[in-house]
Amino acid sequence: MSKIAISSSNAPAAIGAYSQAVRVGDFLFTSGQIALSPATGELVKGGIEAETRLVLKNLTEVLSAGGATWADVAKTTIFLADLADVTIVNRLYGEVAVTPAPARSTVQVAALPRGARVEIEAVAYLGKTSAPAT
């Protein structure tokens, strides 16, 4: 099975040796997005709400470049520098996650790149979906 690198100029360029996303078969795996401005490469100012909004926008752009929408997202992982921020992140995440909401893990980490407070990654399924067996 081949891997296809996915990138969007509407999301920040990778800051290391990785792709913004990789498509493998019917799956799209995104790298974690932090709140970097695509235009400047700088971390957005304004705290957890401003960061989360930009992270979700950047992630949406990467998903779109891979042919996915939030309706295709099956799993996300949210990394927080402070788990006390989860209420704000949940509220904003709920504005983009569609029903049924993706499976999700949320963890507190010691640090994130560039001093970010939040990072989110996603896995989307781009194949045909079927109703679950009953």
C-alpha positions as CSV (number, residue, x, y, z in Angstrom):
1,M,0.0,0.0,0.0
2,S,1.4,3.4,-0.9
3,K,1.6,6.5,1.3
4,I,0.7,9.8,-0.2
5,A,1.9,13.0,1.5
6,I,-0.8,15.7,1.9
7,S,-0.2,19.4,2.4
8,S,-2.0,22.6,2.4
9,S,-0.7,26.1,2.0
10,N,-3.7,27.2,4.2
11,A,-2.2,25.5,7.2
12,P,1.3,26.0,8.7
13,A,4.2,24.3,7.1
14,A,5.7,21.3,9.0
15,I,8.3,22.5,11.5
16,G,10.2,19.1,11.4
17,A,10.6,16.0,9.4
18,Y,7.0,15.1,8.9
19,S,4.0,15.6,6.6
20,Q,1.0,17.6,7.5
21,A,-1.0,14.5,6.7
22,V,-0.5,11.1,5.0
23,R,-3.1,9.1,3.1
24,V,-2.7,5.4,3.2
25,G,-5.5,3.6,1.4
26,D,-8.8,4.9,2.6
27,F,-7.3,6.5,5.7
28,L,-6.0,10.0,6.3
29,F,-3.7,10.5,9.2
30,T,-3.0,14.1,10.2
31,S,0.0,15.3,12.1
32,G,-0.9,17.2,15.3
33,Q,-1.7,20.8,14.6
34,I,-0.7,23.6,17.0
35,A,-1.8,27.2,16.7
36,L,0.8,28.4,14.3
37,S,-0.3,31.1,11.8
38,P,0.1,29.8,8.2
39,A,1.2,33.2,7.1
40,T,3.9,33.9,9.8
41,G,4.7,30.6,11.3
42,E,4.3,32.2,14.7
43,L,2.1,30.9,17.6
44,V,-1.1,32.9,17.9
45,K,-1.5,35.1,21.0
46,G,-4.7,35.2,23.1
47,G,-4.7,32.1,25.3
48,I,-6.3,28.8,25.0
49,E,-9.5,29.9,23.2
50,A,-7.5,31.7,20.4
51,E,-5.1,28.7,20.1
52,T,-7.9,26.2,20.0
53,R,-9.8,28.1,17.3
54,L,-6.7,28.3,15.1
55,V,-5.8,24.6,15.7
56,L,-9.2,23.6,14.6
57,K,-9.0,25.8,11.5
58,N,-5.6,24.5,10.6
59,L,-6.7,20.9,11.1
60,T,-9.8,21.6,8.9
61,E,-7.5,22.9,6.2
62,V,-5.3,19.8,6.3
63,L,-8.3,17.5,6.3
64,S,-9.7,19.3,3.3
65,A,-6.4,19.0,1.4
66,G,-6.7,15.3,1.9
67,G,-10.2,15.2,0.6
68,A,-11.8,14.9,4.1
69,T,-14.3,16.8,6.2
70,W,-15.0,16.5,9.9
71,A,-17.8,14.1,9.0
72,D,-15.0,11.7,7.9
73,V,-13.0,12.0,11.1
74,A,-13.1,8.7,13.1
75,K,-10.6,9.5,15.9
76,T,-8.9,12.5,17.4
77,T,-6.3,12.9,20.0
78,I,-6.1,16.2,22.0
79,F,-2.9,17.1,23.8
80,L,-3.2,19.8,26.5
81,A,-0.4,21.5,28.4
82,D,-3.0,22.0,31.2
83,L,-6.0,19.7,31.6
84,A,-7.8,22.6,33.3
85,D,-8.3,24.0,29.7
86,V,-10.5,21.0,28.7
87,T,-13.8,22.8,29.2
88,I,-12.9,25.5,26.7
89,V,-11.4,23.1,24.3
90,N,-14.5,20.8,24.5
91,R,-16.8,23.7,23.7
92,L,-14.9,24.8,20.6
93,Y,-14.2,21.2,19.5
94,G,-18.0,20.6,19.7
95,E,-18.5,23.4,17.1
96,V,-16.7,21.4,14.4
97,A,-17.1,17.7,15.4
98,V,-20.2,16.3,13.7
99,T,-22.6,13.7,15.0
100,P,-21.7,11.0,15.7
101,A,-18.7,12.6,17.3
102,P,-15.3,11.0,16.6
103,A,-13.8,8.7,19.2
104,R,-11.3,10.8,21.2
105,S,-8.5,10.7,23.7
106,T,-7.5,13.8,25.6
107,V,-4.3,13.8,27.6
108,Q,-2.2,16.3,29.5
109,V,1.4,16.5,28.4
110,A,4.5,18.1,30.0
111,A,5.1,20.4,27.0
112,L,4.1,21.0,23.4
113,P,6.1,22.5,20.5
114,R,6.7,26.2,20.6
115,G,5.1,26.6,24.0
116,A,1.6,25.8,22.6
117,R,-1.2,25.0,25.0
118,V,-3.1,22.6,22.7
119,E,-2.4,20.2,19.9
120,I,-4.9,18.1,18.0
121,E,-4.4,15.2,15.5
122,A,-7.0,13.2,13.6
123,V,-7.6,10.1,11.6
124,A,-10.2,10.2,8.9
125,Y,-11.8,7.4,6.9
126,L,-12.4,8.2,3.2
127,G,-13.8,4.9,2.1
128,K,-17.4,3.8,2.0
129,T,-19.2,3.6,5.3
130,S,-21.9,1.2,6.2
131,A,-24.3,0.9,9.1
132,P,-22.9,-1.0,12.1
133,A,-24.0,-4.6,12.5
134,T,-26.8,-5.1,15.0
